Amino acid sequence: MADIHDIDIAFMPCNQPYTMTVEQLLNAARMVKPKVLFPYHYGQTNVSGIPTQLETEGIDVRIRHYE
């Protein structure tokens, strides 16, 4: 993932046991540095703190509730 650059929009899954934890998503987002990040597939995982944790990285986090 560290070799991926110039990403405008990234969709990253965040839900255990099958996808990333919140911490893994944060690390992945910091590596890729997308302009906009949409966490998805988070189910009951609390992703509300992700925007605050990435605000100094210049990543616009957009949380949507997909059904």
Buried (B, 14 or more C-beta within 10 A) or exposed (E): EEEEEEBEEBEBBBBEEEBBEBEBBBEBBEEBBBEEBBBBBBEEBEBEEBBEBBEEBEBBBEEEEEE
